[in-house]
Amino acid sequence: MELQGKKIVVGVTGGIAAYKAVEIVSRLRKAGAEVHVIMTKEATEFVTELTFREISGQPVAVDMWEKVTHFNVEHIALAQLADLMLIAPATANIIAKAAVGIADDMLATTLLATKAPIFMAPAMNTNMYENPITQRNIAELKSRGFHIIEPAEGHLACGTSGKGRLPEPVDIVRIVSEALTSQELTGQDLTCQLTGQKILVTAGGTIEPLDPVRYIGNRSTGRMGYAVAEEAARRGADVVLVSGPTSLKDPDGVRVIRIETARQMREAVLQEFPTASAVIKSAAVADYRPAAVSEQKIKKSDDDLTLQLVRNPDILLELGQMKEHQVLVGFAAETCQVEEYARKKLAKKNLDFIVANDVSEADAGFGVETNRIKLIDRSGKMTPYPLMSKKELAGIILDHVSAALGKIDR
Ligand code: CTP
């Protein structure tokens, strides 16, 4: 009963996925939450009010002007009692209304009146979802602090297939539960969570020179590692960031050591490692480097050119072999068999957990603001997360680091 004592207002709008909201409400209630449902008039065309009344065990609010209600000014009462509001499914219409502040029914009014965190799970036809107007409205809501639960891809009720499906109720409930039980939303101060801990973060890609003008590099931009470093500093940690070349500016309050090659990264990391409490190794380290670096620029000839590459040290593997009290976090950027490869790396490198992601997805991985990860820990437990900003993911990774640090007997 992890949600015991929590009050959740679930808004249901008029999309075919409204039926899935029944399971969401049921699961939230089983987890111990007190759930109040607000339906739009359109939602009642898909699922009856009675269904939600039975499932939630509470009156269902639809009409602002209904006489028989148990609250005086119901939209204000619901807005105030909510620890969290969840709109699932959220149609393009409610998204647009919320983005501009229209309050023409019970749900839209409550949304405007509440100070609780708001989670929205958009679900609609792919074209409607991808329409720049909807995307602009979603961006506006995100910038106002709304939490958007990304729709899943798959077969849609309109016969097409694409992005726009409501994620599975079990996933939505997990996201909401985690949010309600995480310190950020329970109002606990996170700023001191990592005080006294030295967190070593690596970020960006390493580059391996071939000659004075050329190098072998990779697509890593460093965004994920910089987000982790910044968030760790915000939580009070003493943060050292060992960074490959990037265009990002140094995060506030972080000691940044800039390096270029894998061997330079190794040197910096080994120097800092003995005094670190945790290492978050998000850098994309080159596994190979040219066997020889030409002192002069290599001139082309009419022949093909063969480069010989030699192995670079595997820094994380070394850390895993020498670790004492440190919490070790690795990353696995894969293009296929993501989970399988990640589990192998976790074991081989003796990690506490590994953050796995599929970099072949357009919205996750290199060069984008978002990421979709799976987190696998030593016990083998795998937790998938939906598409999130790298900043949000940094928070999740650091929550796990904090928990692991708390568990370690020192
Ligand atoms: N890593 C490292 N030193 C290396 C290579 C990788 O410390 N020489 C770290 C990365 O920072 C990351 C994790 O190890 O946390 C990635 O694991 P790895 O198996 O090395 O990934 P890839 O280099 O992508 O390996 P592969 O080509 O086997 O997929």
Residues whose N, C-alpha, C, O or C-beta is under 5 A from the ligand:
A	BS01	CTP	K281 S282 A283 A284 V285 A286 D287 N312 P313 D314 I315 L316 V329 G330 F331 A332 A333 K345
